[in-house]
Structure formats: structure tokens, C-alpha cells
Amino acid sequence: MNALAVGLVKAGRYLKAVMGDNAYEVYLAHLAAAHPGTPPMLERLFWRERDDEQDRNLQCRCC
């Protein structure tokens, strides 16, 4: 892979992290490390719960 492609991949990962688009992957990694053997939430349920929490706790949002 050339340097431009590597840079674009890294920029994409950074943007996903900033926007919170990788939250489910972070959740899965945390669950595997801190709570091995615990079945994870389905992705659809995870995003629904995350959105509901943001609606309940307005401090975790910018707008």
C-alpha cells in the first residue's frame, strides 16, 4: 500500500473515532477484556441504547 493510501486509511479511522462511529467496536473490545464470556448486545440494540442515553443525559452532546 502506498503512503497516500495508508494516510487515507488512518484519516478515516481518526474521523470514525472523533464522530463516535467506532463506538460499537470499542464496546466489543472492552467487553471482551473486562467481562470475558459475557454475550455482547446486538449492534442495533447498542446504537438504540446509546442514542437513548444521549437523549436522557444532555451533557454528553454538543447540540
C-alpha positions in Angstrom: 0.0 0.0 0.0 1.4 3.4 -0.9 1.8 6.3 1.6 -1.3 8.1 0.3 -3.5 5.1 0.8 -2.1 4.5 4.3 -2.7 8.2 5.2 -6.3 8.0 3.9 -6.9 4.9 6.0 -5.5 6.5 9.1 -7.5 9.7 8.5 -10.7 7.6 8.1 -10.0 5.8 11.4 -9.5 9.1 13.1 -12.7 10.6 11.8 -14.6 7.5 12.8 -13.2 7.8 16.3 -14.0 11.5 16.5 -17.5 11.1 15.3 -18.2 8.1 17.5 -18.8 5.7 14.6 -16.5 3.1 16.1 -18.3 3.0 19.5 -19.6 -0.5 18.9 -16.2 -1.8 18.1 -14.8 -0.1 21.3 -17.7 -1.6 23.3 -16.9 -5.1 22.0 -13.2 -4.7 22.8 -14.0 -3.5 26.3 -16.5 -6.3 26.9 -14.0 -8.9 25.8 -11.3 -7.5 28.0 -13.2 -6.7 31.1 -16.1 -9.2 31.0 -15.0 -12.3 29.1 -17.7 -14.8 28.5 -20.5 -12.1 28.6 -22.5 -12.1 25.4 -22.5 -8.7 23.7 -25.5 -6.6 22.9 -26.6 -6.8 19.3 -25.3 -3.9 17.3 -28.7 -2.5 16.6 -29.7 -2.6 20.3 -26.3 -1.0 21.2 -26.9 2.0 19.0 -30.5 2.4 20.2 -29.3 2.3 23.9 -26.6 4.8 23.1 -29.0 7.2 21.4 -31.5 6.9 24.3 -28.7 7.6 26.8 -27.7 10.7 24.9 -31.3 11.9 25.0 -31.5 11.3 28.7 -28.1 12.9 29.5 -27.8 16.1 27.5 -24.3 16.8 28.9 -22.8 14.2 26.6 -23.8 16.0 23.5 -22.7 19.2 21.9 -26.1 20.2 20.5 
